[in-house]
Amino acid sequence: MSKNSKTQILGGKPHWLKVKAPSSPAYLKVRNIVQNNALHTVCEAASCPNVGQCWHEGAAAFMILGDICTRHCTFCDVTTGRPGPVDEKEPERLAAAVKTMELEHVVITSVDRDDLDDGGASHFANCIMTIRELDSPPTIEVLTPDFRDKNGALEEVLKQQPEVFNHNIETVPRLYQKVRPAASYNYSLKVLEQGASAGDGTTPKSGIMLGLGESREEVVEVLEDLHRVGVAYLTIGQYIRPSLTHHPVVKYWSPDEFIELGKLSKKIGFKRVESHPLARSSFHAKK
């Protein structure tokens, strides 16, 4: 870690990463809907900096299959441990929340459930089917785990043809062992390639975080890999350290650097790109 990056960490986040604490009536309304339906959101579980703005705008990324993950990614603030049983009533409560919020686009993600035979794929499918039974169903975006070593699991989700299939690549190959020790860069590329071949009804999407120690050259290589396997939508955002026990921030990339990477991504061939410090996979997902 350079002397400069260490100074940035000790000195706190740069001004472009600071957001106001959420408190608007619209935010509180969404929070009450989530709580009343006994649901989880990645907005809260992962300490997303955009929770105030998203909930104020009536948007939320729902996290199914509980709030305990079987993996330990060093960048993530979701609790790691032994999850409880799958809540079979969750799809109905999720659909009720979607209806109450009058969502036009819903994002469904989950913790990793390596303890389940299908990794939770059938639960994803049930949530999609239940939401589509609504009178005016929204478009659906799923942000899934890799379902590693779960034969047929990914196919079960893709069979439902969500409008957007998202699986985040997260970081560059060199940092996987430190950042995503239970995952594989090449396997995640295969997941995305399979999502890209799901048919015209599904658009593949992925995202990468910056600031974990990657070089610009490594980031560009990842962008080229993602485009090669068929990813159409892309998010590039700044990693923010949830606590001192998580992976350190090695660099705060500047807004200008994000703009430059966004332009490069469009030049590479991505159809839609969100590239700025606060970009997250579900932030402004409706666009």
C-alpha positions as CSV (number, residue, x, y, z in Angstrom):
1,M,0.0,0.0,0.0
2,S,1.4,3.4,-0.9
3,K,2.0,6.2,1.6
4,N,-0.6,8.3,-0.3
5,S,-3.3,5.6,-0.1
6,K,-2.6,5.0,3.6
7,T,-3.0,8.7,4.2
8,Q,-6.4,8.6,2.4
9,I,-7.6,5.8,4.6
10,L,-6.6,7.5,7.8
11,G,-8.0,10.8,6.7
12,G,-11.4,9.4,5.9
13,K,-13.4,9.2,2.7
14,P,-13.0,11.9,0.0
15,H,-15.9,14.4,-0.3
16,W,-17.4,12.7,-3.4
17,L,-18.2,9.6,-1.3
18,K,-20.0,11.4,1.5
19,V,-23.8,11.0,1.6
20,K,-26.5,12.3,3.8
21,A,-28.0,10.1,6.5
22,P,-31.4,8.8,5.3
23,S,-34.4,10.4,7.0
24,S,-37.1,11.4,4.4
25,P,-40.7,10.2,4.8
26,A,-40.4,8.2,1.5
27,Y,-37.4,6.4,2.9
28,L,-39.2,5.6,6.2
29,K,-42.2,4.3,4.2
30,V,-40.0,1.8,2.3
31,R,-38.3,0.8,5.5
32,N,-41.7,0.1,7.1
33,I,-42.8,-2.0,4.1
34,V,-39.7,-4.1,4.2
35,Q,-40.0,-4.6,8.0
36,N,-43.7,-5.3,7.9
37,N,-43.2,-8.0,5.3
38,A,-40.2,-9.5,7.3
39,L,-37.9,-9.1,4.3
40,H,-34.2,-8.4,3.9
41,T,-32.5,-6.0,1.6
42,V,-28.9,-5.9,0.4
43,C,-29.2,-2.1,0.8
44,E,-29.1,-2.6,4.6
45,A,-27.2,-5.9,4.9
46,A,-24.3,-4.7,2.7
47,S,-24.3,-1.2,4.2
48,C,-24.9,0.4,0.8
49,P,-24.2,4.2,0.7
50,N,-27.1,4.7,-1.6
51,V,-29.8,3.3,0.6
52,G,-31.2,6.8,1.5
53,Q,-31.6,7.9,-2.2
54,C,-32.9,4.6,-3.4
55,W,-35.5,4.2,-0.7
56,H,-36.5,7.8,-1.1
57,E,-37.2,7.1,-4.7
58,G,-39.2,4.0,-3.8
59,A,-36.6,1.4,-4.9
60,A,-35.0,-1.5,-3.0
61,A,-32.9,-4.5,-3.8
62,F,-34.5,-7.4,-2.0
63,M,-32.2,-10.1,-0.5
64,I,-33.9,-13.5,-0.4
65,L,-32.8,-16.7,1.4
66,G,-32.1,-15.1,4.7
67,D,-29.4,-12.6,5.8
68,I,-26.6,-15.1,6.7
69,C,-24.1,-16.1,4.0
70,T,-22.1,-19.3,3.8
71,R,-19.0,-17.5,2.3
72,H,-16.7,-15.0,3.7
73,C,-15.8,-12.4,1.0
74,T,-13.4,-9.8,2.6
75,F,-15.1,-6.8,1.0
76,C,-18.7,-7.7,2.1
77,D,-20.6,-6.6,5.2
78,V,-23.2,-9.4,5.1
79,T,-23.0,-11.7,8.1
80,T,-21.2,-15.0,7.6
81,G,-22.3,-18.2,9.3
82,R,-24.8,-21.1,9.2
83,P,-28.1,-20.0,7.6
84,G,-31.5,-21.1,8.8
85,P,-34.0,-23.1,6.7
86,V,-35.5,-21.6,3.6
87,D,-38.7,-19.5,4.2
88,E,-41.2,-21.0,1.8
89,K,-43.6,-18.0,2.4
90,E,-41.0,-15.4,1.4
91,P,-42.0,-15.3,-2.3
92,E,-45.6,-14.2,-1.3
93,R,-44.3,-11.6,1.1
94,L,-41.9,-10.3,-1.5
95,A,-44.7,-10.0,-4.1
96,A,-46.9,-8.2,-1.5
97,A,-44.1,-5.6,-0.9
98,V,-43.5,-5.2,-4.7
99,K,-47.3,-4.5,-5.1
100,T,-47.5,-2.1,-2.2
101,M,-44.4,-0.1,-3.4
102,E,-45.9,-0.1,-7.0
103,L,-42.5,-1.0,-8.4
104,E,-41.9,-1.0,-12.1
105,H,-38.6,-2.8,-11.8
106,V,-37.5,-5.1,-8.9
107,V,-34.0,-6.3,-8.1
108,I,-33.8,-9.7,-6.3
109,T,-30.5,-10.9,-4.9
110,S,-29.4,-13.3,-2.2
111,V,-26.7,-14.5,0.1
112,D,-24.6,-17.5,-1.0
113,R,-26.3,-20.7,0.1
114,D,-23.7,-23.4,-0.5
115,D,-25.6,-25.5,2.2
116,L,-28.5,-26.0,-0.2
117,D,-28.5,-28.7,-2.9
118,D,-29.4,-26.2,-5.6
119,G,-27.8,-23.1,-3.9
120,G,-31.3,-21.6,-3.6
121,A,-32.0,-21.5,-7.3
122,S,-35.5,-23.0,-7.0
123,H,-36.3,-20.2,-4.4
124,F,-35.2,-17.6,-6.9
125,A,-37.5,-19.2,-9.5
126,N,-40.4,-19.3,-7.1
127,C,-39.9,-15.6,-6.3
128,I,-39.9,-14.7,-10.0
129,M,-43.0,-16.7,-10.7
130,T,-44.9,-15.3,-7.7
131,I,-44.2,-11.7,-8.7
132,R,-45.3,-12.3,-12.2
133,E,-48.7,-13.4,-10.9
134,L,-49.4,-9.8,-9.9
135,D,-51.9,-7.9,-12.0
136,S,-49.2,-5.4,-13.1
137,P,-45.9,-7.3,-12.7
138,P,-42.7,-5.3,-12.8
139,T,-39.6,-6.1,-14.9
140,I,-37.3,-8.4,-12.9
141,E,-33.6,-8.2,-12.4
142,V,-31.8,-11.0,-10.5
143,L,-28.4,-10.6,-9.0
144,T,-27.3,-14.2,-8.3
145,P,-24.5,-16.1,-6.7
146,D,-22.4,-18.3,-8.9
147,F,-24.2,-21.5,-7.9
148,R,-20.8,-23.2,-8.0
149,D,-20.9,-27.0,-8.2
150,K,-24.8,-27.0,-8.2
151,N,-25.6,-28.8,-11.4
152,G,-28.7,-27.4,-13.1
153,A,-29.1,-24.5,-10.6
154,L,-28.3,-21.6,-12.9
155,E,-30.4,-23.1,-15.7
156,E,-33.4,-23.2,-13.3
157,V,-33.1,-19.4,-12.7
158,L,-32.5,-18.6,-16.4
159,K,-35.5,-20.7,-17.4
160,Q,-37.7,-18.0,-15.8
161,Q,-36.2,-15.4,-18.2
162,P,-35.7,-12.5,-15.9
163,E,-35.4,-9.3,-17.9
164,V,-31.9,-8.7,-16.4
165,F,-29.5,-11.4,-15.3
166,N,-26.7,-10.0,-13.1
167,H,-23.7,-11.7,-11.6
168,N,-21.0,-9.4,-10.3
169,I,-17.4,-10.2,-11.3
170,E,-16.4,-7.9,-8.3
171,T,-12.6,-7.6,-8.9
172,V,-9.6,-8.6,-11.0
173,P,-8.3,-12.2,-11.1
174,R,-5.2,-11.5,-9.1
175,L,-7.2,-10.4,-6.1
176,Y,-9.7,-13.2,-6.0
177,Q,-7.9,-15.2,-3.4
178,K,-7.8,-12.3,-1.0
179,V,-11.2,-10.8,-1.8
180,R,-13.4,-13.7,-3.0
181,P,-11.6,-16.8,-1.6
182,A,-14.5,-19.2,-2.2
183,A,-15.1,-18.0,-5.8
184,S,-13.4,-18.3,-9.1
185,Y,-12.9,-15.6,-11.7
186,N,-13.1,-18.0,-14.6
187,Y,-16.2,-19.7,-13.2
188,S,-17.9,-16.3,-12.8
189,L,-17.1,-15.6,-16.4
190,K,-18.8,-18.9,-17.4
191,V,-21.9,-18.0,-15.3
192,L,-22.1,-14.7,-17.2
193,E,-21.6,-16.4,-20.5
194,Q,-24.4,-18.8,-19.8
195,G,-26.6,-15.8,-18.8
196,A,-25.8,-14.1,-22.1
197,S,-26.9,-17.2,-24.0
198,A,-30.3,-17.4,-22.1
199,G,-32.2,-15.8,-25.0
200,D,-33.4,-12.4,-26.2
201,G,-35.7,-11.9,-23.2
202,T,-32.7,-11.7,-20.7
203,T,-30.0,-9.1,-20.7
204,P,-26.7,-10.0,-19.0
205,K,-25.1,-7.5,-16.5
206,S,-22.1,-7.4,-14.2
207,G,-20.2,-5.1,-11.9
208,I,-16.7,-4.4,-10.6
209,M,-15.4,-2.5,-7.6
210,L,-12.3,-0.3,-7.7
211,G,-10.0,0.5,-4.8
212,L,-9.0,-3.1,-3.7
213,G,-5.5,-2.9,-5.1
214,E,-6.1,-3.4,-8.8
215,S,-4.2,-1.6,-11.6
216,R,-5.9,0.2,-14.5
217,E,-4.5,-2.4,-16.9
218,E,-6.1,-5.2,-14.9
219,V,-9.4,-3.4,-14.9
220,V,-9.3,-3.0,-18.7
221,E,-8.6,-6.7,-19.1
222,V,-11.6,-7.5,-16.9
223,L,-13.8,-5.2,-19.0
224,E,-12.6,-6.9,-22.2
225,D,-13.3,-10.3,-20.6
226,L,-16.9,-9.3,-19.6
227,H,-17.6,-8.0,-23.1
228,R,-16.2,-11.1,-24.7
229,V,-18.6,-13.4,-22.8
230,G,-21.6,-11.2,-23.8
231,V,-22.2,-8.9,-20.8
232,A,-24.3,-5.9,-22.0
233,Y,-24.8,-3.8,-18.9
234,L,-22.0,-2.8,-16.6
235,T,-21.5,-1.0,-13.3
236,I,-18.2,0.3,-12.0
237,G,-18.1,1.7,-8.5
238,Q,-15.7,2.5,-5.6
239,Y,-15.1,0.0,-2.9
240,I,-15.9,1.4,0.6
241,R,-14.5,-0.5,3.5
242,P,-17.4,-1.5,5.9
243,S,-15.1,-1.9,8.9
244,L,-11.5,-2.2,10.0
245,T,-11.8,-6.0,9.8
246,H,-12.6,-5.9,6.1
247,H,-10.2,-5.6,3.1
248,P,-8.5,-2.2,3.2
249,V,-9.1,0.6,0.7
250,V,-5.9,0.8,-1.3
251,K,-7.0,3.7,-3.5
252,Y,-9.9,6.1,-3.9
253,W,-10.3,6.4,-7.7
254,S,-11.3,9.9,-8.7
255,P,-14.6,10.8,-10.4
256,D,-12.6,11.7,-13.5
257,E,-11.0,8.3,-13.6
258,F,-14.5,6.7,-13.4
259,I,-15.7,8.9,-16.2
260,E,-12.7,7.8,-18.3
261,L,-13.4,4.2,-17.6
262,G,-17.1,4.7,-18.5
263,K,-16.2,6.1,-21.9
264,L,-13.7,3.3,-22.5
265,S,-16.4,0.7,-21.6
266,K,-18.8,2.2,-24.1
267,K,-16.0,2.2,-26.7
268,I,-15.4,-1.5,-25.9
269,G,-19.0,-2.1,-26.7
270,F,-21.2,-2.3,-23.5
271,K,-24.7,-1.0,-24.2
272,R,-25.2,0.7,-20.8
273,V,-22.6,1.7,-18.3
274,E,-22.8,3.3,-14.8
275,S,-19.3,4.3,-13.8
276,H,-18.9,6.7,-10.8
277,P,-17.8,6.3,-7.2
278,L,-21.2,5.5,-5.8
279,A,-22.3,3.2,-8.6
280,R,-23.6,-0.1,-7.3
281,S,-25.2,-3.0,-9.2
282,S,-28.7,-2.2,-8.1
283,F,-28.4,1.7,-7.9
284,H,-30.7,3.2,-10.5
285,A,-31.2,-0.3,-11.9
286,K,-34.5,0.7,-13.5
287,K,-32.6,2.8,-16.0
